[in-house]
Amino acid sequence: MTNASSLERRLRSELTGDVLFDGFSRGRYATDASFYQIMPAGVVVPRSMDEALRALAIARDEGLKVTPRGGGTSQCGQTVNGGLVVDLSKHLNRILSLDIEGRTCVVEPGIVLDDLNRQLKKHGLWFPVDVSTASRATIGGMAGNNSCGGRSLRYGTMRDNTLSMEAALADGTLSRFGEVSRDLSDLEAGDSTCALFRDMLDLGAREADEIAARFPKVQRRVGGYNLDALVPRNAPNNMAHLLVGSEGTLAFTTKVELKLWPVIRNKALGVCHFGSFYEAMDAAQHLVKLKPIAIELVDRTMIALGRDIAMFRPIISAAIKGDPDAVLVVEFAEEDQADNLARLKQLGELMGDLGFGWNNEPRKWGGVVEITEPALQSGIADFRAAGLNVMMSMKQEGKPVSFVEDCAVPLPHLADYTARLNEVFARHGTSGTMYAHASEGCLHVRPVLNLKLEKDVKAMRAIAEEAFALVREYKGSHSGEHGDGLVRSEFHATMFGERLVADFREVKQRFDPDGVLNPGKIVAAPRMDDRSLFRFKPDYRVAELKTKLDWSAYPGAGGGFQGAVEMCNNNGACRKLEGGVMCPSYRTTRNEKDVTRGRANTLRLAISGQLGPDALASDEMMETLKLCVSCKACRHECPTGVDMAKMKIEVLAARAATHGLTLRDRLVGYLPRYAGLASRFAPVANLRNRSSLLRKLFERFAGISARRALPAFRSDVFVPPAEAVGPEGGREVVLFADTFNRIYERENLDAALRVLAAGGYRVHLPKPANGSRPLCCGRTFLSAGLVDEARAELDRLVAAFAPFAARGVPIVGLEPSCLLTLRDELASLRKDNDAKAVGAHALTFEEFLVREAEAGRLQLPLGTVADKAIVHGHCHQKSFGAFKPVEQVLRLVPGLKVETIESSCCGMAGAFGYGADTYDASIEMAELSLLPAVRRADPDTLVVADGTSCRHQIHDGTQREALHVARVLAMSIDRAETHSSSPAAKEPNHG
């Protein structure tokens, strides 16, 4: 580590960006979406391209290799290495120039594809290499791997859409790689660049016949170096195409010039169903004749797994008919929608001509489900894009493994190839999953293996050799997408022949004679089954650990905690910057430390002893989890179900057991225990908010930010007026009076009672059996890692609520985080029938009302209260699919236009927003979209938010009062009763 220590000192003195050399940070960059793990010497996150190039120069001087990195989603190990990793994704992500008329742009390599397309959309343009990882894949990484995307049938690959690149050679020479004439007479470059280009063009001329004979004749060929870009028949030659697909081994990319296309305006999808997988594969060659822009395969396994994932279940229900063995999603996207619909009709006719029908026997069973609704089309696209993670959602030691992931064969051979490949899998005791690009003969194929077992590693090797032999037999490519990396590079000799592999070595030597740039990829590669390079190395072990929550759905130590942590496959869906909620802290910091993937990797390294003893309860682990707001978005939006909020509870429990509690932990955790006393002395309890001195003392000793006012205690806390209210003969419902609404905002509970009673419901307000302090869900205790205390609270609650649940009485709550604890954490703490019944009958206020309305039982007299309401959804509502009912209920109010704010976490997140060390992050999260949207709202517009924390954040950031849905409905009922729904008598402004 002498060189690394010297490297670190120099980097810190000469760069302003992040320089990360601690074990925790290095561990987070040791993996990508492959099964490999190589610990780097250090990581740099440069603030400018000049800093990136300076880091390259310093590393070269110190004798260390350099690996550029974007989203870190490579499936073949391209972005892991033992030297210096340079992360370009945080700062180097701008559009440098845009030519709208010429349909080109120049970008920095760290820009994410979705981010690029969001900026291009307003100009009617997009970059169409639409990889499934578009929400986190960077253009530099896509160029490095020669990415293809689902619509390459029409738009081509990354190479086809790259016009030029600027890049630095290993020695620091900065050159432009673009189109040149064979004699280089049009090249304006220095002598060294001219000499390099001359040597490359000479190599292309010398090897033209060998390249023509040995390079596969399929579009999806991304293996090796693109020597075919150098041959005379392609003159003028584009030197950038030699860099595309070179995986950072030839030069360090600084700019990429891209070809842009008009956005797709109209689409029509035909979901072709097949009772036989073989028949589906055989049909692909015929379906492409209708000139769709894509044909994507979804197999039986992916359909079944998708049905078990909440976010995809309704999509599959709408798009899938019966029980197909496979479906092919055929996409038409012509300018004229009538043309698309005509082709959709032709698709159905073609399926009939091929002998398929809904009433046929299984081999020829099938037909077309037409999808013209844009929302469902988007849902299907999201499901297909999540295919990798869906396949990886198996809760078992064995997982679908990427190594013959994307071989490509000519379409006429696709059915035979896949059939024979399944025979290969069966011979080695496994089966595989298959999905994706049927239109290109390039399927994502993953046999299920457990790479912790030597026998499965040997099976992987054997399967690879046999599969690649099949590909060669069919004149296909063993690398049709995702590149070579550590997985496929060693097999180039059998695919391309020794002569071309020698040419690859010559190219690498000419560009990078000292092997500085990402060595071990494409040339001089290690064996793909070298277990010393695996994430699960031969000595990988997780010692037994005591856990507090139930993890039994997963395998491994800690009652399954190990298996839950290892569910993270590093695909990086948590790095998306817009849409959904996940991951709010990453959206503000862009740090690998602050994304679900980074946290999961850190946990895996910690429990397996790779970060030293007691790493789970260490200060570094707490720093890793500090900005996790426990929003539960990952639980819902990560298709492999990585539940970091639940994992954080385990870490906090381990921390509390080892180091005890801080004063802030005690103040937050024990709030339900002292709230009653505080309310009796509310003026004294609230002194802190009115005294700058007390604020400063609270910040110093309790870590509570002096910049934030605490919720004010009140003496008139909510006390149930009776054990039950409402008409005695009404339908029964239990109202859960949570701690937050009870002691801070009783108006919400009063309003809920008003609404339920007006609807004719008999509302029960159960008390604890022993008559002690009010019931609580234990949420605050969980946030401090006090799991046993939380269990005690839930025991009291279950005892009070279980008799009602046993009778089928719904249990309704107003605070999403509290009510949904009964559907989530309760099941991790108790497995008895009483707890299950309480969880099964727990509904948010809006879920209950929507259910009653859909059953025709909801009769509320509602009047006009405002013209418009903007709504912010609580993170837990979104995670549990409980937000849509909020919109539905508000639309019951006459004349109320409801608009949802597209927001991630509000940033308050319970106690998070009050922390002195997290206040700034809290505000940054809110400023991403929530607070600006509220500020833009008209003063007469209602602002609606169900979460206590959300309402406080909105008030602190905008001075607007946000209302719970219960209060909006109560206002509406009052208006109906007193003004007979007269628009002229509107409620005074509540904004």
PyMOL commands that set and color helices and strands:
alter all, ss='L'
color gray80, all
select helices_A, chain A and resi 2-14+23-28+49-62+113-121+139-145+152-155+159-161+191-206+208-214+227-230+232-234+240-243+277-290+300-307+313-319+337-353+362-364+374-385+387-391+411-427+438-440+454-473+485-496+498-511+531-533+558-565+573-575+584-589+592-594+596-607+615-617+619-625+633-637+644-659+663-669+671-680+682-685+687-690+692-702+739-743+746-758+779-783+787-806+816-822+825-829+833-841+845-854+875-879+884-890+912-914+919-928+930-936+948-958+965-979+983-985
alter helices_A, ss='H'
color red, helices_A
select strands_A, chain A and resi 18-20+42-45+66-69+84-87+95-99+104-107+125-126+162-168+174-177+179-180+237-238+252-259+261-262+268-274+294-299+326-332+366-371+399-400+432-437+442-449+724-725+731-736+761-764+811-813+842-844+868-872+897-900+942-945
alter strands_A, ss='S'
color yellow, strands_A
deselect
rebuild
show_as cartoon
